[in-house]
Amino acid sequence: MAEGEQTSSAARSTAQGPTFNVLNQAYETRELIVAQGIDFTNADMRRRAAGASGRAREYLEYCCIPHGLQQDFPQMVISGDEAEYVSDVQRVRFTIRVVTTKDAFKRALETPGVHVIYAGHARYGRGPCFGSSGDPGDDWEQGVDPNTGGLWRFGYPYIGVHLAEIREHGYRFYPVAADGNPPPRSDRHPDVPSRLRRIQLPEDLRSKVLPQGQPLAEEYWGYTDREGAAILLHAGWQNTISAPMDLGGTTLNCRCFCHFGCSTFRHNWRILRHRCGWRRTETDHFAYFTTAPSTGIGVPCWITALFQYPRRNDYESWYPSLQWARERASNLIRVKMRYFGYPNATWRII
């Protein structure tokens, strides 16, 4: 070895996939599990990319995890939808694993010590949503197979949804009957107006009410806002119609949970931190959300920021590196969105 030359502890690859160099076995391993919701799977991104060109194609390919990261991290070792990246600066070995079903997402949240990242729709705050296809159907709500698709419920007990959205996605739903007083204001999503009105269910949606909502009521609670007519749905986070596929039925053992759907801070932060009581400590129960309508680009920007943390932090609290990544990723999102043709995108991670 030449004078001044340093040994490298980068990961090596073999025909069998990623391996971990014997020189860096003392490094801390941090497992990232990326849960890709309906419309946001790698398969969906690749399908769309095949029909796109230019920066639209580049954007879709960048959102594929882990392959979209390799341009910035060529030393990352990839095997299918799994990957390994070693940061010698941090003395941390990162592994990435992608899951695409609701039951796999739930298992990830229940796995001690892992870092779970959800990329997908927020569904008006009802929760992460999974499915094999973005076609109209029950995977946009309760799930064709409720164990693998549909909502993992993570919302306020009552959430308003526009009738046009229900028609667009063609799912069955559980409306709130107006057979007494309206639900308490504290149990409604903040976007639901304080004054509700009694409405009749449109004829074309009467066949779409879930069994839990049968027999049909004469009237339901609804309202109209600048986006059109909306109806109040039963949603919730514990003891829901999806239980145990909800927050209350899930024992959160993960160390960090990132919910990168749209506007999830407003939708879900209070549910997690206050109603569920999953409070941050110095070493555990970390959580991050988005401030506004977002896109799949949040995941590669977040992981990039995690990889780029510039200080050693093996076997220490993740908090300093996560807080640094929060700011770094938010800046990356702004830069990347401008590059991909969305100069007015202002959402960030919080």
Backbone hydrogen bonds in HBPLUS format (Angstrom, degrees):
<---DONOR---> <-ACCEPTOR-->    atom                        ^
c    i                          cat <-CA-CA->   ^        H-A-AA   ^      H-
h    n   atom  resd res      DA  || num        DHA   H-A  angle D-A-AA Bond
n    s   type  num  typ     dist DA aas  dist angle  dist       angle   num
A0005-GLU N   A0002-ALA O   3.02 MM   3  5.46 161.3  2.06 132.0 134.4     1
A0019-THR N   A0012-ARG O   3.17 MM   7  5.70 147.9  2.28 174.1 164.6     2
A0014-THR N   A0017-GLY O   3.13 MM   3  5.23 155.2  2.19 132.5 140.2     3
A0017-GLY N   A0014-THR O   3.01 MM   3  5.23 162.7  2.04 108.8 114.5     4
A0024-ASN N   A0021-ASN O   3.05 MM   3  5.77 156.6  2.11 119.5 125.2     5
A0027-TYR N   A0024-ASN O   3.03 MM   3  5.49 164.2  2.05 114.5 119.6     6
A0028-GLU N   A0091-ARG O   3.20 MM  63  6.61 152.4  2.28 152.5 145.1     7
A0093-ARG N   A0028-GLU O   2.64 MM  65  5.94 167.3  1.65 160.7 165.3     8
A0030-ARG N   A0093-ARG O   2.84 MM  63  6.20 156.7  1.89 154.3 160.0     9
A0095-THR N   A0030-ARG O   3.04 MM  65  6.35 158.8  2.09 150.3 152.1    10
A0115-HIS N   A0031-GLU O   2.94 MM  84  6.08 161.9  1.98 169.8 173.4    11
A0032-LEU N   A0095-THR O   2.73 MM  63  5.87 169.4  1.74 158.0 161.8    12
A0097-ARG N   A0032-LEU O   2.89 MM  65  6.33 144.8  2.01 157.7 168.7    13
A0033-ILE N   A0115-HIS O   2.85 MM  82  6.15 163.8  1.88 155.3 160.0    14
A0117-ILE N   A0033-ILE O   2.92 MM  84  6.21 162.5  1.95 157.1 158.2    15
A0034-VAL N   A0097-ARG O   2.80 MM  63  6.12 153.1  1.87 152.3 160.9    16
A0099-VAL N   A0034-VAL O   2.88 MM  65  6.19 159.8  1.92 149.4 152.8    17
A0035-ALA N   A0117-ILE O   2.74 MM  82  6.00 159.6  1.78 156.7 163.9    18
A0119-ALA N   A0035-ALA O   2.90 MM  84  6.23 162.0  1.93 168.1 168.7    19
A0036-GLN N   A0099-VAL O   2.90 MM  63  6.30 163.3  1.92 166.8 166.7    20
A0037-GLY N   A0119-ALA O   2.82 MM  82  5.99 175.8  1.82 157.7 159.2    21
A0040-PHE N   A0037-GLY O   2.87 MM   3  5.35 157.4  1.92 136.4 140.6    22
A0038-ILE N   A0129-CYS O   2.86 MM  91  5.98 153.7  1.93 128.3 137.0    23
A0044-ASP N   A0041-THR O   3.07 MM   3  5.17 117.2  2.48  97.5 112.1    24
A0045-MET N   A0041-THR O   2.96 MM   4  6.33 163.0  1.99 155.7 160.4    25
A0046-ARG N   A0042-ASN O   2.85 MM   4  6.06 162.8  1.88 155.8 160.0    26
A0047-ARG N   A0043-ALA O   2.98 MM   4  6.09 153.8  2.05 142.2 149.8    27
A0048-ARG N   A0044-ASP O   2.96 MM   4  6.21 162.6  2.00 152.5 156.6    28
A0049-ALA N   A0045-MET O   2.85 MM   4  6.00 155.1  1.91 145.7 153.7    29
A0050-ALA N   A0046-ARG O   2.99 MM   4  6.14 146.0  2.11 143.7 150.9    30
A0051-GLY N   A0048-ARG O   3.10 MM   3  5.47 141.6  2.25 105.5 115.8    31
A0052-ALA N   A0049-ALA O   3.06 MM   3  4.95 164.8  2.09 105.4 109.9    32
A0057-ARG N   A0053-SER O   3.36 MM   4  4.80 158.0  2.41 103.4 107.0    33
A0058-GLU N   A0054-GLY O   3.08 MM   4  6.38 159.2  2.12 145.2 151.7    34
A0059-TYR N   A0055-ARG O   2.81 MM   4  5.89 152.7  1.88 142.3 148.8    35
A0060-LEU N   A0056-ALA O   3.19 MM   4  6.44 165.5  2.22 147.0 149.6    36
A0061-GLU N   A0057-ARG O   2.98 MM   4  6.21 160.3  2.02 154.5 160.1    37
A0062-TYR N   A0058-GLU O   2.94 MM   4  6.08 146.6  2.05 142.6 151.7    38
A0063-CYS N   A0059-TYR O   3.13 MM   4  6.44 140.1  2.30 145.5 155.7    39
A0064-CYS N   A0061-GLU O   3.22 MM   3  5.33 157.4  2.28 102.0 108.8    40
A0068-GLY N   A0064-CYS O   2.67 MM   4  5.11 154.7  1.73 150.3 156.4    41
A0069-LEU N   A0066-PRO O   2.98 MM   3  5.69 160.3  2.02 123.2 129.5    42
A0070-GLN N   A0067-HIS O   3.16 MM   3  5.56 157.6  2.21 112.6 118.9    43
A0072-ASP N   A0069-LEU O   3.14 MM   3  5.76 130.0  2.40 114.1 124.7    44
A0073-PHE N   A0069-LEU O   3.03 MM   4  6.13 136.7  2.22 142.7 154.9    45
A0076-MET N   A0073-PHE O   2.98 MM   3  5.62 167.0  2.00 122.7 126.8    46
A0077-VAL N   A0084-GLU O   2.94 MM   7  5.23 159.1  1.99 157.9 158.2    47
A0084-GLU N   A0077-VAL O   2.83 MM   7  5.23 143.8  1.96 147.1 158.1    48
A0079-SER N   A0082-GLU O   2.85 MM   3  5.29 172.1  1.86 149.2 151.2    49
A0082-GLU N   A0079-SER O   3.10 MM   3  5.29 151.3  2.19 118.5 127.1    50
A0083-ALA N   A0096-ILE O   3.00 MM  13  5.00 148.0  2.10 136.1 139.4    51
A0096-ILE N   A0083-ALA O   2.89 MM  13  5.00 159.7  1.94 138.0 139.5    52
A0085-TYR N   A0094-PHE O   2.82 MM   9  5.13 164.5  1.84 151.4 155.6    53
A0094-PHE N   A0085-TYR O   2.70 MM   9  5.13 161.4  1.74 174.9 168.3    54
A0087-SER N   A0092-VAL O   2.87 MM   5  5.38 171.0  1.88 170.7 167.9    55
A0091-ARG N   A0087-SER O   2.78 MM   4  5.64 131.9  2.01 135.3 150.3    56
A0092-VAL N   A0087-SER O   3.12 MM   5  5.38 151.3  2.20 145.1 151.8    57
A0313-ASN N   A0090-GLN O   3.24 MM 223  5.28 166.2  2.26 122.0 123.2    58
A0105-PHE N   A0101-THR O   3.01 MM   4  6.26 149.9  2.10 145.5 154.4    59
A0102-LYS N   A0148-THR O   2.74 MM  46  4.59 175.8  1.74 125.3 126.8    60
A0106-LYS N   A0102-LYS O   2.94 MM   4  6.20 158.6  1.99 149.6 154.8    61
A0107-ARG N   A0103-ASP O   3.00 MM   4  6.23 157.9  2.05 144.4 150.2    62
A0108-ALA N   A0104-ALA O   2.97 MM   4  6.17 148.7  2.07 140.5 149.1    63
A0109-LEU N   A0105-PHE O   3.02 MM   4  6.37 159.9  2.07 152.5 156.8    64
A0110-GLU N   A0106-LYS O   3.12 MM   4  6.35 136.5  2.32 140.5 152.4    65
A0110-GLU N   A0107-ARG O   3.16 MM   3  5.02 127.9  2.45  91.1 105.0    66
A0111-THR N   A0108-ALA O   3.05 MM   3  5.14 163.2  2.08 108.0 113.1    67
A0253-ASN N   A0109-LEU O   2.90 MM 144  6.12 144.8  2.02 142.5 153.9    68
A0254-CYS N   A0109-LEU O   3.03 MM 145  5.19 140.3  2.20 150.1 142.9    69
A0113-GLY N   A0253-ASN O   3.25 MM 140  6.67 141.9  2.40 148.8 138.7    70
A0255-ARG N   A0114-VAL O   2.79 MM 141  5.48 143.6  1.92 141.4 153.7    71
A0256-CYS N   A0114-VAL O   3.33 MM 142  6.76 157.1  2.38 148.8 149.5    72
A0116-VAL N   A0256-CYS O   2.84 MM 140  6.11 161.3  1.88 163.2 157.4    73
A0258-CYS N   A0116-VAL O   2.81 MM 142  6.18 162.5  1.84 157.5 163.7    74
A0118-TYR N   A0258-CYS O   2.84 MM 140  6.13 169.6  1.85 168.4 170.7    75
A0260-PHE N   A0118-TYR O   3.03 MM 142  5.70 152.0  2.11 145.0 151.4    76
A0125-GLY N   A0122-ALA O   2.95 MM   3  5.18 141.4  2.10 104.1 116.3    77
A0127-GLY N   A0122-ALA O   3.28 MM   5  5.40 172.0  2.29 147.1 144.7    78
A0126-ARG N   A0123-ARG O   2.97 MM   3  5.35 165.9  2.00 114.4 119.1    79
A0154-PHE N   A0126-ARG O   2.86 MM  28  5.65 161.5  1.89 135.4 139.4    80
A0152-TRP N   A0128-PRO O   2.88 MM  24  5.49 161.5  1.91 162.7 166.4    81
A0130-PHE N   A0150-GLY O   3.00 MM  20  5.02 159.6  2.04 123.7 128.7    82
A0150-GLY N   A0130-PHE O   2.65 MM  20  5.02 159.7  1.69 148.4 140.9    83
A0137-GLY N   A0169-HIS O   2.75 MM  32  6.21 141.9  1.89 176.1 163.7    84
A0140-TRP N   A0137-GLY O   3.23 MM   3  6.24 167.9  2.25 125.2 128.3    85
A0141-GLU N   A0138-ASP O   2.89 MM   3  5.40 162.6  1.92 121.2 123.6    86
A0143-GLY N   A0138-ASP O   2.69 MM   5  4.77 150.9  1.77 129.3 126.8    87
A0151-LEU N   A0141-GLU O   2.82 MM  10  5.57 156.9  1.87 161.9 158.2    88
A0148-THR N   A0145-ASP O   2.94 MM   3  5.68 141.9  2.09 124.5 133.5    89
A0149-GLY N   A0145-ASP O   2.83 MM   4  5.60 174.4  1.84 169.5 168.5    90
A0153-ARG N   A0245-MET O   3.21 MM  92  6.72 139.4  2.38 144.4 137.1    91
A0247-LEU N   A0153-ARG O   2.98 MM  94  6.33 150.3  2.07 175.6 172.9    92
A0155-GLY N   A0236-GLY O   3.05 MM  81  4.78 164.0  2.08 118.6 113.4    93
A0236-GLY N   A0156-TYR O   2.76 MM  80  4.82 146.8  1.87 136.0 125.9    94
A0235-ALA N   A0157-PRO O   2.80 MM  78  4.94 164.3  1.83 144.8 140.3    95
A0158-TYR N   A0187-ASP O   3.10 MM  29  6.19 145.6  2.22 163.3 160.1    96
A0189-HIS N   A0158-TYR O   2.92 MM  31  6.27 146.3  2.04 167.3 178.2    97
A0159-ILE N   A0233-LEU O   3.12 MM  74  5.42 158.5  2.17 148.2 153.7    98
A0233-LEU N   A0159-ILE O   2.85 MM  74  5.42 166.7  1.87 141.9 146.3    99
A0161-VAL N   A0231-ILE O   2.96 MM  70  5.54 162.0  1.99 148.6 151.9   100
A0231-ILE N   A0161-VAL O   2.88 MM  70  5.54 160.6  1.91 150.5 150.4   101
A0165-GLU N   A0162-HIS O   2.99 MM   3  5.30 129.2  2.26 103.5 116.5   102
A0166-ILE N   A0162-HIS O   3.27 MM   4  6.73 152.8  2.35 149.4 156.5   103
A0163-LEU N   A0229-ALA O   3.00 MM  66  6.03 160.6  2.03 140.8 146.0   104
A0167-ARG N   A0163-LEU O   3.01 MM   4  6.30 160.1  2.05 151.1 156.5   105
A0168-GLU N   A0164-ALA O   2.89 MM   4  6.03 156.3  1.95 142.4 149.4   106
A0169-HIS N   A0165-GLU O   3.10 MM   4  6.27 162.7  2.13 149.9 152.6   107
A0170-GLY N   A0166-ILE O   2.84 MM   4  5.75 129.1  2.10 140.9 153.6   108
A0173-PHE N   A0208-LYS O   2.86 MM  35  6.33 145.3  1.98 151.8 163.2   109
A0210-LEU N   A0173-PHE O   2.75 MM  37  5.35 165.2  1.77 146.3 148.9   110
A0234-HIS N   A0174-TYR O   2.94 MM  60  5.80 167.6  1.95 176.2 179.0   111
A0176-VAL N   A0232-LEU O   2.92 MM  56  5.68 150.8  2.01 154.5 150.7   112
A0221-TRP N   A0176-VAL O   3.06 MM  45  6.03 161.8  2.09 169.0 173.8   113
A0178-ALA N   A0219-GLU O   2.92 MM  41  5.39 175.1  1.93 122.5 124.2   114
A0187-ASP N   A0184-PRO O   3.02 MM   3  5.47 150.1  2.11 111.0 119.9   115
A0188-ARG N   A0185-ARG O   3.14 MM   3  5.31 162.8  2.17 107.7 112.9   116
A0192-VAL N   A0189-HIS O   2.94 MM   3  5.58 163.9  1.97 123.5 128.8   117
A0197-ARG N   A0222-GLY O   2.92 MM  25  5.49 168.7  1.93 154.6 157.1   118
A0222-GLY N   A0197-ARG O   2.90 MM  25  5.49 156.8  1.96 160.2 167.6   119
A0199-ILE N   A0220-TYR O   2.74 MM  21  5.26 162.3  1.77 154.7 161.0   120
A0220-TYR N   A0199-ILE O   2.70 MM  21  5.26 156.9  1.75 152.7 161.1   121
A0205-LEU N   A0202-PRO O   2.95 MM   3  5.54 157.7  2.00 118.9 126.1   122
A0206-ARG N   A0203-GLU O   3.35 MM   3  5.42 160.5  2.39 104.3 109.8   123
A0208-LYS N   A0205-LEU O   2.99 MM   3  5.18 156.1  2.05 108.0 115.7   124
A0213-GLY N   A0210-LEU O   2.85 MM   3  5.45 154.8  1.91 119.4 127.4   125
A0214-GLN N   A0211-PRO O   3.08 MM   3  5.21 167.5  2.10 113.8 114.8   126
A0232-LEU N   A0221-TRP O   2.96 MM  11  5.70 172.5  1.96 155.3 152.8   127
A0223-TYR N   A0230-ALA O   3.05 MM   7  5.38 156.8  2.11 136.5 139.3   128
A0230-ALA N   A0223-TYR O   2.76 MM   7  5.38 158.8  1.80 174.6 168.8   129
A0225-ASP N   A0228-GLY O   3.13 MM   3  5.33 164.4  2.15 137.7 136.0   130
A0228-GLY N   A0225-ASP O   2.95 MM   3  5.33 164.4  1.97 116.0 121.2   131
A0248-GLY N   A0237-TRP O   2.68 MM  11  5.85 158.1  1.73 164.5 160.1   132
A0243-ALA N   A0240-THR O   3.16 MM   3  5.26 164.8  2.18 106.7 111.5   133
A0245-MET N   A0242-SER O   2.79 MM   3  5.26 149.4  1.88 131.5 127.2   134
A0249-GLY N   A0246-ASP O   3.15 MM   3  5.33 133.4  2.38 101.0 113.2   135
A0250-THR N   A0247-LEU O   3.14 MM   3  5.19 164.3  2.16 109.9 112.6   136
A0286-PHE N   A0255-ARG O   2.89 MM  31  6.14 164.4  1.91 160.4 155.1   137
A0257-PHE N   A0286-PHE O   2.92 MM  29  6.32 150.2  2.01 140.1 147.0   138
A0288-TYR N   A0257-PHE O   3.08 MM  31  6.57 149.1  2.18 141.6 147.3   139
A0259-HIS N   A0288-TYR O   2.95 MM  29  6.33 158.2  2.00 172.3 167.3   140
A0263-SER N   A0292-ALA O   3.04 MM  29  4.06 162.8  2.07 106.9 101.7   141
A0267-HIS N   A0263-SER O   3.19 MM   4  6.40 157.4  2.24 144.8 151.7   142
A0268-ASN N   A0264-THR O   2.76 MM   4  5.41 170.0  1.77 144.4 147.8   143
A0265-PHE N   A0290-THR O   2.98 MM  25  5.57 163.1  2.01 155.7 153.5   144
A0269-TRP N   A0265-PHE O   3.28 MM   4  4.90 147.8  2.39 116.1 124.5   145
A0272-LEU N   A0268-ASN O   3.02 MM   4  6.28 165.0  2.04 162.7 165.0   146
A0273-ARG N   A0269-TRP O   2.92 MM   4  6.05 177.7  1.92 164.4 164.4   147
A0274-HIS N   A0270-ARG O   2.91 MM   4  5.23 150.8  1.99 129.2 138.5   148
A0275-ARG N   A0270-ARG O   3.16 MM   5  6.67 159.5  2.20 152.7 159.0   149
A0276-CYS N   A0271-ILE O   2.81 MM   5  6.02 151.7  1.89 161.5 170.4   150
A0278-TRP N   A0272-LEU O   3.05 MM   6  5.84 160.9  2.08 162.6 156.5   151
A0279-ARG N   A0277-GLY O   3.04 MM   2  5.60 120.6  2.40 109.0  92.7   152
A0281-THR N   A0284-ASP O   3.03 MM   3  5.24 176.6  2.03 145.4 145.3   153
A0350-ILE N   A0289-PHE O   2.84 MM  61  5.34 162.2  1.87 140.7 146.1   154
A0291-THR N   A0348-ARG O   3.05 MM  57  5.66 142.3  2.19 157.6 166.9   155
A0298-GLY N   A0295-THR O   3.32 MM   3  6.34 176.4  2.32 126.9 127.3   156
A0301-CYS N   A0297-ILE O   3.25 MM   4  6.35 160.7  2.29 151.1 156.9   157
A0302-TRP N   A0298-GLY O   2.89 MM   4  5.95 151.7  1.97 143.9 151.9   158
A0303-ILE N   A0299-VAL O   2.95 MM   4  6.18 170.1  1.96 162.4 164.1   159
A0304-THR N   A0300-PRO O   2.91 MM   4  5.92 156.4  1.97 141.0 148.3   160
A0305-ALA N   A0301-CYS O   3.04 MM   4  6.21 157.0  2.09 142.5 148.2   161
A0306-LEU N   A0302-TRP O   2.96 MM   4  6.30 153.4  2.03 148.1 155.8   162
A0307-PHE N   A0303-ILE O   2.97 MM   4  6.23 159.1  2.01 152.9 157.7   163
A0308-GLN N   A0304-THR O   3.03 MM   4  6.22 137.7  2.21 142.1 154.1   164
A0308-GLN N   A0305-ALA O   3.16 MM   3  5.01 125.7  2.47  91.4 105.5   165
A0322-LEU N   A0318-TRP O   2.94 MM   4  6.06 156.8  1.99 159.3 166.2   166
A0323-GLN N   A0319-TYR O   2.91 MM   4  6.05 164.5  1.93 159.9 163.2   167
A0324-TRP N   A0320-PRO O   3.03 MM   4  6.16 154.9  2.10 142.4 149.6   168
A0325-ALA N   A0321-SER O   2.87 MM   4  6.00 154.1  1.94 140.3 148.0   169
A0326-ARG N   A0322-LEU O   2.83 MM   4  6.07 142.5  1.97 143.4 153.6   170
A0327-GLU N   A0323-GLN O   3.42 MM   4  6.75 158.8  2.47 146.1 147.9   171
A0328-ARG N   A0324-TRP O   2.99 MM   4  6.19 168.6  2.00 154.2 158.0   172
A0329-ALA N   A0325-ALA O   2.72 MM   4  5.61 165.5  1.74 147.4 152.2   173
A0330-SER N   A0326-ARG O   3.14 MM   4  6.17 155.6  2.20 137.2 144.0   174
A0331-ASN N   A0327-GLU O   3.09 MM   4  6.33 154.1  2.16 146.9 153.1   175
A0332-LEU N   A0328-ARG O   2.94 MM   4  6.21 156.3  1.99 148.8 156.0   176
A0333-ILE N   A0329-ALA O   2.82 MM   4  6.04 156.9  1.87 153.3 159.1   177
A0334-ARG N   A0330-SER O   3.23 MM   4  6.45 159.1  2.27 141.4 145.8   178
A0335-VAL N   A0331-ASN O   3.06 MM   4  6.34 162.9  2.09 151.4 155.8   179
A0336-LYS N   A0332-LEU O   2.77 MM   4  5.88 171.7  1.78 159.5 162.3   180
A0337-MET N   A0333-ILE O   2.86 MM   4  5.87 163.5  1.88 150.1 155.1   181
A0338-ARG N   A0334-ARG O   3.14 MM   4  6.24 153.0  2.21 139.8 146.8   182
A0339-TYR N   A0335-VAL O   2.99 MM   4  6.25 156.3  2.05 147.1 154.1   183
A0340-PHE N   A0336-LYS O   2.87 MM   4  6.12 152.4  1.94 151.2 158.7   184
A0342-TYR N   A0337-MET O   2.63 MM   5  5.00 158.3  1.68 156.2 152.3   185
A0341-GLY N   A0338-ARG O   3.18 MM   3  5.22 161.9  2.21 104.1 108.4   186
A0345-ALA N   A0342-TYR O   3.27 MM   3  5.77 170.8  2.28 118.6 120.5   187
